[in-house]
């Protein structure tokens, strides 16, 4: 390679570096993406107390929460430290957790130390504990695929997976692990 070619190559590299340097060192401008806009709640409520009714005007549930965030475009509400009271005639359940998400189709996902307390007097099952529980409010169904503990006045049942029909008070444990009966 001749010395003139080497000098021409060095000049070319220097010229390209000088021309491209501002472009390569330029910081990208911060743009607001569509996902950033959607991720902001439409409104936030603190110390929420709400009652929901069905089309016939019958109370279906009440909820209290430390905080509620409504994401209307995404179709859900997120609750912090919620307590839901589900009404079904003379039967009702009080369900609490660390957080919950309520979707537009009335599917409720409760997560973190979920406790479902049966408020019906004299019920065989009084408390259900799980890491998470899914509640279909309109159908009055409770489901979980995680470890579950069911207690009553004279028994304690543990297992994994739960299917509960709150209309008929039929509670089914999918994978039974252990049952303890207490003397009365």
Secondary structure, DSSP 8 states (H G I E B T S, - for coil): --HHHHHHHHHHHHHHHHHHHHHHH--------HHHHHTS-SEEEEEEEEEEE-TTS-EEEEEEEEEEEEETTTTEEEEES-EEEEEETTEEEEEE-SEEEEETTSEEEEEEEEEEEE-STT-S--EEEEEEEEEETTTTEEEEEEEEEEE-SSEEEEEEEEEEETTTTEEEEEEEEEEEE---
